Amino acid sequence: MPTKRAGSTKSIDGSKDVDKYLAAVSEPARSTLNTIRATIRSAVPPEATEGISYGIPMFKYKGSLVWFAAFSKHCSFFPGSLAVIAAFKNELKDCQTSKGTIRFPVDKPLSTTLVRKLVKARIAENERKTMR
């Protein structure tokens, strides 16, 4: 009888997979990512879903929306849009940014206000794309 491979089971919305990812992250990064996740959840429409993509947590709404992850020396938020990073460059001046990535200390999440703004900007982008 074949055995199930790890990662082959999925919950309806993928949140259990994200829970597993976060459980494996050490503190203080886990608390930081939980704050980011809760902020994203508060900003997305109810029909948005969570899951794992590229091995890290992500949200989908009318396409891929945003990703977030912990690394050994920092956490990252991936808005999935160079235009969004450019639009918020003044608010991101204290963060390290590179092509598609916003990095921040493991013990200092991005402000909830900024995360909400980034997520709302991505929602607007995805809605514009689906209207074409």
Secondary structure, 3 states (H helix, E strand, C coil): CCCCCCCCCCCCCCHHHHHHHHHCCCCCHHHHHHHHHHHHHHHCCCCCEEEEECCEEEEECCCEEEEEEECCCCEEEECCCHHHHHHCCCCCCCCEEECCEEEECCCCCCCHHHHHHHHHHHHHHHHHHHHC
